[in-house]
Amino acid sequence: MVVIKNLSIIIMDHKKIHDVNNIIVQYSDSSSRSSSHRLFDLEPVEDIVYEDLTFFRMSAKTKYSLDEKLKKLIEELNELDTDYSIRNMETGKFYTTIKSVGAISIKFDNIKTIPKGTYKKIDELKNIKTEFGYCKGYKPIYRALEGNPINNLQIKPENIYLFSKPSENMPKLIDYVSEKIMEIDSEFEIESTIYK
């Protein structure tokens, strides 16, 4: 009998993606690389989209030996000194440092004009690391022009994805990022979601 785990890993530091994937290949039966952008948001983006998400399959003859294999993988990844999140695709269980994933959507419904410099500030929030966790996000291809009246344009929300180490930090991370968004424009409507 063969026991199988289907897993995914999100790598927070894009400079370590290659190193992490080299280790994953040693422990997995198969793997495929993608972007966390595709995991959350199917809108086209103009950013360079890093392959920071890898799906992989591990197998062993017994559950115990599979758990030991996963434990050794995690030990080797920890030597890289980078934050990442391994998730069991069937159960949703997180095995590693990032324990909770969430998102904040910035909606433009109450805005008549987007002030110049707004998108730059939003994009900076999409790539910050705080004491509570990390933010990720991508620049969409289509954005309303800054400084011009929005009129009847239907502007899609800007999404910021949140990753926190202990799950108790997620509400703090949401509060922190929400405050920063309100500093950009107090008329923004924001909506937060915790996935796990």
RORORO-881268 format. One line per 4 residues: number of its first residue (from 1); their letters; for each residue y, x, z of N, C-alpha, C, O. Coordinates in Angstrom, 1 decimal, decimal comma, padded with zeros to 4 digits. Layout:
NUM) a) Y/X/Z/Y/X/Z/Y/X/Z/Y/X/Z ~ ...;
This chain:
1) mvvi) -001,2/000,8/000,0/000,0/000,0/000,0/001,3/000,9/000,0/001,3/001,9/000,7 ~ 002,3/000,5/-000,7/003,5/001,2/-000,8/004,6/000,3/-000,2/004,8/-000,9/-000,6 ~ 005,4/000,9/000,6/006,6/000,2/001,2/007,8/000,6/000,5/008,0/001,8/000,3 ~ 008,7/-000,3/000,1/009,9/000,0/-000,7/011,1/-000,5/000,0/011,1/-001,6/000,6;
5) knls) 012,2/000,3/000,0/013,5/-000,2/000,4/014,5/000,0/-000,8/014,5/001,1/-001,4 ~ 015,2/-001,1/-001,1/016,3/-001,0/-002,1/017,6/-000,8/-001,3/018,0/-001,7/-000,5 ~ 018,3/000,2/-001,6/019,5/000,6/-000,8/020,7/000,8/-001,7/020,5/001,0/-002,9 ~ 021,9/000,8/-001,1/023,1/001,3/-001,8/023,9/002,2/-000,9/023,8/002,0/000,3;
9) iiim) 024,6/003,0/-001,5/025,5/003,9/-000,7/026,9/003,9/-001,3/027,0/004,1/-002,5 ~ 027,9/003,7/-000,5/029,3/003,9/-000,9/029,8/005,1/-000,3/029,7/005,3/001,0 ~ 030,4/006,0/-001,1/030,9/007,3/-000,6/032,5/007,2/-000,5/033,1/006,8/-001,5 ~ 033,0/007,5/000,6/034,5/007,3/000,9/035,3/008,4/000,2/036,4/008,1/-000,3;
13) dhkk) 034,8/009,6/000,2/035,6/010,7/-000,3/035,0/011,1/-001,7/033,9/011,5/-001,9 ~ 035,9/010,8/-002,8/035,4/010,9/-004,1/035,0/012,4/-004,4/034,3/012,7/-005,4 ~ 035,6/013,4/-003,7/035,2/014,8/-003,9/033,8/015,1/-003,5/033,3/016,1/-004,0 ~ 033,2/014,3/-002,7/031,8/014,5/-002,2/030,8/013,7/-003,0/029,6/013,8/-002,7;
17) ihdv) 031,2/012,9/-004,0/030,3/012,0/-004,7/029,1/012,8/-005,3/027,9/012,5/-005,1 ~ 029,4/013,9/-006,0/028,4/014,7/-006,6/027,4/015,3/-005,6/026,2/015,2/-005,8 ~ 027,9/015,8/-004,5/027,0/016,4/-003,4/026,1/015,3/-002,8/024,9/015,5/-002,6 ~ 026,7/014,1/-002,6/025,9/013,0/-002,0/024,8/012,6/-003,0/023,6/012,4/-002,6;
21) nnii) 025,2/012,4/-004,2/024,2/012,0/-005,2/023,1/013,0/-005,4/021,9/012,7/-005,7 ~ 023,4/014,3/-005,3/022,3/015,3/-005,4/021,3/015,2/-004,3/020,1/015,4/-004,5 ~ 021,8/014,8/-003,1/020,8/014,6/-002,0/020,0/013,3/-002,2/018,8/013,3/-002,0 ~ 020,7/012,2/-002,7/020,0/010,9/-002,9/018,9/011,1/-003,9/017,8/010,6/-003,7;
25) vqys) 019,1/011,9/-004,9/018,0/012,1/-006,0/016,8/012,7/-005,3/015,7/012,4/-005,8 ~ 016,9/013,6/-004,3/015,8/014,2/-003,7/014,9/013,2/-002,9/013,7/013,5/-002,8 ~ 015,5/012,2/-002,4/014,8/011,3/-001,5/014,4/009,9/-002,2/013,7/009,1/-001,6 ~ 014,9/009,7/-003,4/014,7/008,4/-004,0/013,8/008,4/-005,2/013,6/009,5/-005,8;
29) dsss) 013,2/007,3/-005,5/012,3/007,1/-006,7/013,2/006,9/-007,9/012,8/007,3/-009,0 ~ 014,3/006,2/-007,7/015,2/005,9/-008,9/016,6/005,7/-008,3/016,7/005,2/-007,2 ~ 017,6/005,9/-009,1/018,9/005,6/-008,7/019,8/005,3/-009,9/019,5/005,8/-011,0 ~ 020,9/004,6/-009,7/021,9/004,3/-010,7/023,2/004,3/-010,1/023,4/003,8/-009,0;
33) rsss) 024,2/004,9/-010,8/025,5/005,0/-010,2/026,4/003,9/-010,8/026,3/003,5/-011,9 ~ 027,4/003,6/-010,0/028,3/002,5/-010,3/029,6/002,8/-009,6/029,9/003,9/-009,1 ~ 030,5/001,8/-009,5/031,8/001,9/-008,8/031,8/000,8/-007,8/031,4/-000,4/-008,1 ~ 032,4/001,1/-006,6/032,6/000,0/-005,7/033,5/-001,1/-006,2/033,5/-002,2/-005,8;
37) hrlf) 034,3/-000,7/-007,2/035,2/-001,7/-007,9/034,3/-002,9/-008,4/034,6/-004,0/-008,3 ~ 033,2/-002,5/-009,0/032,3/-003,5/-009,7/031,6/-004,4/-008,6/031,1/-005,5/-008,9 ~ 031,4/-003,8/-007,4/030,8/-004,5/-006,3/031,6/-005,6/-005,8/031,1/-006,7/-005,4 ~ 032,9/-005,5/-005,8/033,8/-006,5/-005,2/034,6/-007,3/-006,3/034,8/-008,5/-006,1;
41) dlep) 035,1/-006,6/-007,3/036,2/-007,2/-008,1/035,8/-006,9/-009,6/035,7/-005,8/-010,0 ~ 035,6/-008,0/-010,3/035,2/-007,8/-011,7/036,4/-007,7/-012,7/036,2/-007,7/-013,9 ~ 037,6/-007,8/-012,2/038,8/-007,7/-013,0/038,9/-006,3/-013,6/038,5/-005,3/-013,0 ~ 039,4/-006,2/-014,9/039,6/-004,8/-015,5/040,6/-004,1/-014,7/041,6/-004,6/-014,1;
45) vedi) 040,5/-002,7/-014,6/041,4/-001,9/-013,9/041,9/-000,8/-014,8/041,2/-000,4/-015,7 ~ 043,1/-000,2/-014,4/043,6/000,9/-015,2/043,4/002,2/-014,5/043,5/003,3/-015,0 ~ 042,9/002,2/-013,2/042,6/003,4/-012,4/041,5/004,1/-013,0/040,7/003,6/-013,8 ~ 041,4/005,4/-012,7/040,2/006,2/-012,9/039,2/005,6/-011,9/039,4/005,6/-010,7;
49) vyed) 038,1/005,1/-012,4/037,1/004,4/-011,5/036,0/005,4/-011,2/035,2/005,7/-012,1 ~ 035,9/005,9/-010,0/034,9/006,9/-009,6/033,6/006,2/-009,4/033,5/005,0/-009,0 ~ 032,5/006,9/-009,7/031,2/006,4/-009,4/030,8/006,6/-008,0/030,0/007,4/-007,6 ~ 031,5/005,9/-007,1/031,4/006,0/-005,6/030,3/005,2/-005,0/030,2/005,1/-003,8;
53) ltff) 029,6/004,4/-005,9/028,6/003,5/-005,4/027,3/003,9/-006,1/027,2/004,0/-007,3 ~ 026,2/004,1/-005,4/024,9/004,4/-005,9/023,9/003,5/-005,4/023,8/003,3/-004,2 ~ 023,1/002,9/-006,3/022,0/002,0/-005,9/020,7/002,9/-006,0/020,6/003,6/-007,0 ~ 019,9/002,9/-005,0/018,7/003,7/-005,1/017,5/003,0/-004,4/017,7/002,2/-003,5;
57) rmsa) 016,3/003,5/-004,8/015,1/002,9/-004,2/014,3/004,0/-003,6/014,1/005,1/-004,1 ~ 013,8/003,8/-002,3/013,0/004,7/-001,6/011,6/004,0/-001,4/011,6/002,8/-001,2 ~ 010,6/004,8/-001,4/009,2/004,3/-001,1/008,4/005,3/-000,3/008,7/006,5/-000,4 ~ 007,4/004,7/000,4/006,5/005,6/001,1/005,2/004,7/001,4/005,2/003,5/001,1;
61) ktky) 004,2/005,4/001,9/002,9/004,7/002,1/003,0/003,7/003,3/002,2/002,7/003,3 ~ 003,8/004,0/004,3/003,9/003,1/005,5/005,3/002,9/005,8/006,2/003,7/005,4 ~ 005,6/001,9/006,6/007,0/001,6/007,1/007,5/002,7/007,9/008,6/003,1/007,8 ~ 006,6/003,3/008,8/007,0/004,4/009,6/007,5/005,6/008,8/008,5/006,2/009,0;
65) slde) 006,7/006,0/007,8/007,0/007,1/007,0/008,3/006,9/006,1/009,0/007,8/005,8 ~ 008,5/005,6/005,7/009,7/005,3/005,0/010,9/005,4/005,9/011,9/005,9/005,5 ~ 010,8/004,9/007,1/011,9/005,0/008,1/012,2/006,5/008,4/013,4/006,9/008,5 ~ 011,2/007,3/008,5/011,3/008,8/008,7/012,0/009,4/007,5/012,9/010,3/007,7;
69) klkk) 011,7/009,0/006,3/012,3/009,5/005,1/013,8/009,2/005,1/014,6/010,0/004,7 ~ 014,1/007,9/005,4/015,5/007,5/005,5/016,3/008,3/006,6/017,4/008,7/006,3 ~ 015,6/008,5/007,7/016,2/009,3/008,8/016,6/010,7/008,3/017,7/011,2/008,6 ~ 015,7/011,3/007,6/015,9/012,7/007,1/017,0/012,7/006,1/017,9/013,6/006,0;
73) liee) 017,1/011,7/005,2/018,1/011,5/004,2/019,5/011,5/005,0/020,4/012,2/004,6 ~ 019,6/010,6/006,0/020,8/010,5/006,7/021,2/011,8/007,4/022,4/012,1/007,4 ~ 020,3/012,5/008,0/020,6/013,8/008,6/021,1/014,8/007,6/022,1/015,5/007,9 ~ 020,6/014,8/006,4/021,1/015,7/005,4/022,5/015,3/004,9/023,3/016,2/004,7;
77) lnel) 022,7/014,0/004,7/024,0/013,5/004,3/025,0/013,8/005,4/026,2/014,2/005,1 ~ 024,7/013,7/006,7/025,6/014,0/007,8/026,1/015,4/007,8/027,2/015,7/008,3 ~ 025,3/016,3/007,2/025,7/017,7/007,1/026,8/018,0/006,2/027,5/019,0/006,3 ~ 027,1/017,0/005,3/028,2/017,1/004,3/029,5/016,8/005,0/030,6/017,1/004,4;
81) dtdy) 029,5/016,2/006,2/030,7/015,9/006,9/031,6/015,0/006,1/032,8/015,3/005,9 ~ 031,1/013,9/005,7/031,8/012,9/004,9/031,4/011,5/005,4/030,2/011,3/005,8 ~ 032,3/010,5/005,3/031,9/009,2/005,7/031,3/008,4/004,5/031,8/008,6/003,3 ~ 030,3/007,6/004,7/029,6/006,9/003,7/028,9/005,7/004,4/028,9/005,6/005,6;
85) sirn) 028,5/004,8/003,6/027,8/003,6/004,1/026,5/003,3/003,3/026,6/003,1/002,1 ~ 025,4/003,4/004,0/024,1/003,0/003,3/023,8/001,6/003,8/023,9/001,3/005,0 ~ 023,4/000,8/002,8/023,1/-000,6/003,1/021,8/-001,0/002,5/021,5/-000,7/001,3 ~ 021,0/-001,7/003,3/019,7/-002,3/002,7/020,1/-003,5/001,9/020,7/-004,5/002,4;
89) metg) 019,7/-003,5/000,6/020,2/-004,6/-000,3/019,5/-005,9/000,0/020,0/-006,9/-000,4 ~ 018,3/-005,9/000,6/017,6/-007,1/000,9/018,1/-007,7/002,2/018,3/-009,0/002,3 ~ 018,3/-006,9/003,3/018,6/-007,5/004,6/020,1/-007,4/004,9/020,6/-008,2/005,8 ~ 020,8/-006,6/004,2/022,3/-006,5/004,4/022,6/-005,5/005,6/023,7/-005,3/005,9;
93) kfyt) 021,5/-004,9/006,2/021,7/-004,0/007,3/022,4/-002,7/006,9/022,0/-002,2/005,8 ~ 023,4/-002,3/007,7/024,0/-001,0/007,5/023,3/000,1/008,4/023,0/-000,2/009,5 ~ 023,0/001,2/007,8/022,3/002,3/008,5/023,2/003,4/009,0/022,8/004,2/009,9 ~ 024,4/003,4/008,5/025,2/004,6/008,8/026,6/004,3/009,3/026,9/003,3/009,8;
97) tiks) 027,5/005,3/009,1/028,8/005,3/009,8/029,7/004,1/009,5/030,3/003,5/010,5 ~ 029,7/003,6/008,3/030,6/002,4/008,0/029,7/001,2/008,4/028,7/000,9/007,7 ~ 030,2/000,4/009,3/029,4/-000,7/009,8/030,0/-002,1/009,3/029,2/-003,1/009,4 ~ 031,2/-002,1/008,9/031,8/-003,4/008,5/032,6/-003,3/007,3/033,3/-002,3/007,1;
101) vgai) 032,6/-004,3/006,4/033,3/-004,3/005,2/034,1/-005,6/005,1/033,6/-006,7/005,4 ~ 035,4/-005,5/004,7/036,2/-006,7/004,6/037,2/-006,5/003,4/037,1/-005,5/002,7 ~ 038,1/-007,4/003,3/039,1/-007,4/002,2/040,3/-008,2/002,6/040,3/-009,1/003,4 ~ 041,4/-007,7/002,1/042,7/-008,5/002,2/043,2/-008,7/000,8/043,3/-007,8/-000,1;
105) sikf) 043,5/-010,0/000,5/044,1/-010,4/-000,8/045,6/-010,6/-000,6/046,0/-011,4/000,3 ~ 046,4/-010,0/-001,5/047,8/-010,3/-001,4/048,2/-011,3/-002,5/047,9/-011,0/-003,7 ~ 048,7/-012,4/-002,1/049,0/-013,5/-003,1/050,6/-013,5/-003,3/051,3/-013,3/-002,4 ~ 050,9/-013,8/-004,6/052,3/-013,8/-005,0/052,9/-015,2/-005,2/054,0/-015,3/-005,8;
109) dnik) 052,3/-016,2/-004,6/052,7/-017,6/-004,9/054,1/-017,9/-004,4/054,8/-018,7/-005,0 ~ 054,5/-017,3/-003,3/055,9/-017,6/-002,7/057,0/-016,7/-003,2/058,1/-016,7/-002,8 ~ 056,7/-015,8/-004,2/057,6/-014,8/-004,6/058,2/-015,2/-005,9/057,6/-015,7/-006,9 ~ 059,6/-015,1/-006,0/060,3/-015,4/-007,3/060,4/-014,2/-008,2/060,4/-014,3/-009,4;
113) tipk) 060,6/-013,0/-007,6/060,7/-011,8/-008,3/060,0/-010,7/-007,5/060,1/-010,6/-006,3 ~ 059,2/-009,8/-008,2/058,6/-008,7/-007,5/059,6/-007,6/-007,5/059,9/-007,0/-008,6 ~ 060,1/-007,1/-006,3/061,0/-006,0/-006,3/060,4/-004,7/-006,9/059,2/-004,5/-006,8 ~ 061,3/-003,9/-007,5/060,9/-002,7/-008,0/060,3/-001,8/-006,9/060,9/-001,7/-005,8;
117) gtyk) 059,2/-001,1/-007,2/058,6/-000,2/-006,2/057,5/-000,9/-005,4/056,8/-000,2/-004,6 ~ 057,3/-002,2/-005,6/056,3/-003,0/-004,8/054,9/-002,5/-005,1/054,1/-002,3/-004,2 ~ 054,6/-002,4/-006,4/053,2/-002,0/-006,7/052,8/-000,6/-006,2/051,7/-000,4/-005,8 ~ 053,8/000,3/-006,3/053,5/001,7/-005,8/053,2/001,6/-004,3/052,2/002,3/-003,9;
121) kide) 053,9/000,8/-003,5/053,6/000,7/-002,1/052,2/000,0/-001,9/051,5/000,5/-001,0 ~ 051,9/-001,0/-002,6/050,6/-001,6/-002,5/049,5/-000,6/-002,9/048,5/-000,6/-002,2 ~ 049,7/000,1/-004,0/048,7/001,1/-004,4/048,4/002,2/-003,3/047,3/002,7/-003,2 ~ 049,5/002,6/-002,6/049,4/003,5/-001,5/048,5/003,0/-000,4/047,7/003,7/000,2;
125) lkni) 048,6/001,7/-000,1/047,8/001,1/000,9/046,3/001,0/000,5/045,4/001,0/001,3 ~ 046,1/001,0/-000,8/044,7/000,9/-001,3/043,9/002,2/-001,1/042,7/002,3/-001,4 ~ 044,6/003,2/-000,7/043,9/004,5/-000,6/044,2/005,2/000,8/044,3/006,5/000,8 ~ 044,4/004,5/001,8/044,7/005,1/003,1/043,5/005,2/004,0/042,5/004,4/003,9;
129) ktef) 043,5/006,2/004,9/042,5/006,4/005,9/043,3/006,2/007,3/044,3/006,9/007,5 ~ 042,8/005,4/008,1/043,4/005,2/009,4/042,4/005,5/010,5/041,3/005,7/010,3 ~ 042,9/005,4/011,8/042,0/005,6/012,9/040,9/004,4/013,0/039,9/004,6/013,6 ~ 041,2/003,3/012,3/040,3/002,1/012,3/039,4/002,1/011,2/038,4/001,4/011,2;
133) gyck) 039,6/002,9/010,1/038,8/002,8/008,9/039,5/003,2/007,7/040,6/003,8/007,7 ~ 038,9/002,8/006,5/039,4/003,2/005,2/039,8/002,0/004,4/039,3/000,9/004,6 ~ 040,7/002,2/003,4/041,0/001,2/002,4/040,6/001,7/001,1/040,8/002,9/000,8 ~ 040,2/000,9/000,2/039,9/001,2/-001,2/040,5/000,1/-002,0/040,7/-001,1/-001,6;
137) gykp) 040,9/000,4/-003,2/041,4/-000,6/-004,1/041,7/000,0/-005,5/041,8/001,2/-005,6 ~ 042,0/-000,8/-006,4/042,2/-000,4/-007,8/043,4/-001,1/-008,4/043,7/-002,2/-008,1 ~ 044,1/-000,4/-009,3/045,2/-001,0/-010,0/044,7/-001,9/-011,1/044,0/-001,4/-012,0 ~ 045,1/-003,2/-011,1/044,6/-004,0/-012,2/045,4/-003,7/-013,5/046,5/-003,1/-013,5;
141) iyra) 044,8/-004,0/-014,6/045,4/-003,7/-015,9/046,6/-004,6/-016,1/047,7/-004,2/-016,6 ~ 046,5/-005,9/-015,7/047,6/-006,8/-015,9/048,4/-007,1/-014,6/047,8/-007,5/-013,6 ~ 049,7/-006,8/-014,6/050,6/-007,0/-013,5/051,9/-007,6/-014,1/052,3/-007,2/-015,2 ~ 052,5/-008,5/-013,3/053,8/-009,0/-013,7/054,8/-007,8/-013,6/054,7/-007,0/-012,8;
145) legn) 055,8/-007,8/-014,5/056,9/-006,8/-014,4/057,7/-006,9/-013,2/058,1/-008,0/-012,8 ~ 057,9/-005,7/-012,5/058,8/-005,7/-011,4/060,2/-005,9/-011,8/060,6/-005,4/-012,8 ~ 061,0/-006,6/-010,9/062,4/-006,8/-011,2/062,7/-008,0/-012,1/063,9/-008,4/-012,2 ~ 061,7/-008,6/-012,7/061,9/-009,8/-013,6/061,4/-011,1/-012,9/060,5/-011,0/-012,1;
149) pinn) 062,1/-012,2/-013,1/061,6/-013,5/-012,5/060,2/-013,8/-012,9/059,8/-013,6/-014,1 ~ 059,4/-014,3/-012,0/058,0/-014,6/-012,2/057,9/-015,9/-013,0/057,0/-016,1/-013,8 ~ 058,8/-016,8/-012,7/058,8/-018,2/-013,3/057,5/-018,8/-013,1/057,1/-019,0/-011,9 ~ 056,8/-019,2/-014,2/055,5/-020,0/-014,0/054,3/-019,1/-014,2/053,2/-019,6/-014,4;
153) lqik) 054,5/-017,8/-014,2/053,3/-016,9/-014,3/052,3/-017,1/-013,2/052,7/-017,2/-012,0 ~ 051,1/-017,1/-013,5/050,0/-017,1/-012,5/049,5/-015,7/-012,3/048,8/-015,2/-013,1 ~ 050,0/-015,1/-011,2/049,7/-013,7/-010,9/048,4/-013,7/-010,1/048,4/-014,3/-009,0 ~ 047,5/-012,9/-010,5/046,3/-012,7/-009,7/046,5/-011,9/-008,5/047,4/-011,0/-008,5;
157) peni) 045,8/-012,2/-007,4/046,0/-011,5/-006,1/045,7/-010,0/-006,3/044,8/-009,6/-007,1 ~ 046,3/-009,1/-005,5/046,0/-007,7/-005,4/045,0/-007,6/-004,2/045,2/-008,2/-003,1 ~ 043,9/-006,9/-004,4/042,8/-006,8/-003,4/042,8/-005,4/-002,8/042,8/-004,4/-003,5 ~ 042,7/-005,4/-001,5/042,5/-004,1/-000,8/041,2/-004,3/000,0/041,0/-005,3/000,8;
161) ylfs) 040,2/-003,4/-000,2/038,9/-003,5/000,5/038,9/-002,6/001,7/039,4/-001,4/001,6 ~ 038,3/-003,1/002,8/038,4/-002,4/004,1/037,0/-002,0/004,5/036,1/-002,7/004,4 ~ 036,9/-000,8/005,1/035,7/-000,3/005,6/035,9/000,3/007,0/036,8/001,2/007,1 ~ 035,3/-000,2/008,0/035,5/000,3/009,4/034,2/000,9/009,9/033,1/000,4/009,6;
165) kpse) 034,3/001,9/010,8/033,1/002,5/011,4/032,4/001,5/012,3/031,5/000,8/012,0 ~ 032,9/001,3/013,6/032,4/000,3/014,4/032,9/-001,1/013,9/034,1/-001,1/013,5 ~ 032,1/-002,1/013,9/032,6/-003,4/013,4/033,7/-004,0/014,2/034,5/-004,8/013,8 ~ 033,8/-003,5/015,5/034,9/-004,0/016,4/036,3/-003,5/015,8/037,3/-004,1/016,1;
169) nmpk) 036,3/-002,5/015,0/037,6/-002,0/014,5/038,1/-002,8/013,3/039,2/-002,7/012,9 ~ 037,2/-003,6/012,7/037,7/-004,4/011,5/038,9/-005,3/011,8/039,8/-005,2/011,0 ~ 038,9/-006,1/012,8/040,1/-006,9/013,1/041,4/-006,0/013,3/042,4/-006,4/012,8 ~ 041,2/-004,8/013,9/042,3/-003,9/014,1/042,8/-003,4/012,7/044,0/-003,3/012,5;
173) lidy) 041,8/-003,1/011,8/042,2/-002,6/010,5/042,9/-003,7/009,7/043,8/-003,4/009,0 ~ 042,4/-004,9/009,8/043,0/-006,0/009,1/044,4/-006,2/009,6/045,4/-006,4/008,8 ~ 044,6/-006,2/010,9/046,0/-006,3/011,5/046,9/-005,2/011,0/048,1/-005,4/010,7 ~ 046,4/-004,0/011,0/047,2/-002,8/010,6/047,7/-002,9/009,2/048,8/-002,8/008,9;
177) vsek) 046,7/-003,2/008,3/047,0/-003,3/006,9/047,9/-004,5/006,6/048,8/-004,5/005,8 ~ 047,7/-005,6/007,3/048,5/-006,8/007,2/050,0/-006,6/007,5/050,9/-007,0/006,8 ~ 050,2/-005,8/008,6/051,5/-005,4/009,0/052,2/-004,6/008,0/053,4/-004,8/007,6 ~ 051,5/-003,7/007,4/052,0/-002,8/006,3/052,4/-003,6/005,1/053,4/-003,3/004,4;
181) imei) 051,6/-004,6/004,8/051,9/-005,5/003,6/053,1/-006,3/003,9/054,0/-006,4/003,0 ~ 053,3/-006,8/005,1/054,4/-007,6/005,4/055,7/-006,8/005,4/056,8/-007,3/005,2 ~ 055,6/-005,4/005,7/056,7/-004,5/005,6/057,2/-004,4/004,2/058,4/-004,2/003,9 ~ 056,2/-004,5/003,3/056,6/-004,4/001,8/057,4/-005,6/001,4/058,4/-005,5/000,8;
185) dsef) 056,9/-006,8/001,8/057,6/-008,1/001,5/057,0/-009,1/002,4/055,8/-009,5/002,4 ~ 057,9/-009,7/003,2/057,5/-010,7/004,2/057,2/-012,0/003,6/056,6/-012,9/004,2 ~ 057,4/-012,2/002,3/057,1/-013,4/001,6/055,7/-013,4/001,0/055,2/-014,5/000,6 ~ 055,0/-012,3/001,1/053,6/-012,3/000,6/052,8/-013,2/001,4/053,0/-013,4/002,6;
189) eies) 051,8/-013,9/000,8/050,8/-014,6/001,5/049,6/-013,7/001,5/049,2/-013,3/000,4 ~ 049,0/-013,5/002,6/047,8/-012,7/002,7/046,6/-013,5/003,2/046,7/-014,3/004,1 ~ 045,4/-013,1/002,7/044,2/-013,8/003,2/043,2/-012,7/003,4/042,9/-011,8/002,5 ~ 042,5/-012,7/004,6/041,5/-011,7/004,9/040,1/-012,3/005,0/040,0/-013,4/005,3;
193) tiyk) 039,2/-011,4/004,6/037,8/-011,8/004,7/037,0/-010,6/005,3/037,2/-009,5/005,0 ~ 036,0/-011,0/006,1/035,1/-010,0/006,6/033,7/-010,3/006,0/033,1/-011,3/006,3 ~ 033,2/-009,3/005,2/031,9/-009,6/004,6/030,8/-009,3/005,5/029,7/-010,0/005,5 ~ 030,9/-008,3/006,4/029,8/-007,9/007,3/030,4/-007,2/008,5/029,7/-006,8/009,4;
